[in-house]
Amino acid sequence: AGGMFDFGLTLPFVAITFLTMMAVLNALWYSPVTAEVDDRNKKLLKTLSQATDMLSKADEMQVVYTAQLREAREKASEAVKAYKEETSKSIEMQITAAAMARETNAAEVKAKLDADMS
């Protein structure tokens, strides 16, 4: 007896100790840790879901604000264009009136000079 693989009662004792330690660790350590990890994962998924919802709402708001901004810019551009047209018409009318007044004054001065010369 007593060969290389002569375990005797050591092998069953080690196997029983190993299985007992597995059961104890599973009950006292792995189950609570697994429960905490699962709770953490649920909270993370909830937070991620909320962040995704907020991001989609922000995207929708950005689209709306961009459309409103484009519309406001178009209105402002039209108002500037109308103001430029009105201003240029007013300036043209003033230039025409000044030219007519100048020609009238020139004709009066010419008539006066002609009258003085004769």
Secondary structure, DSSP 4 states (H G I P E B T S, - for coil): ---TT--TTHHHHHHHHHHHHHHHHIIIIIHHHHHHHHHHHHHHHHHHHHHHHHHHHHHHHHHHHHHHHHHHHHHHHHHHHHHHHHHHHHHHHHHHHHHHHHHHHHHHHHHHHHHHH-
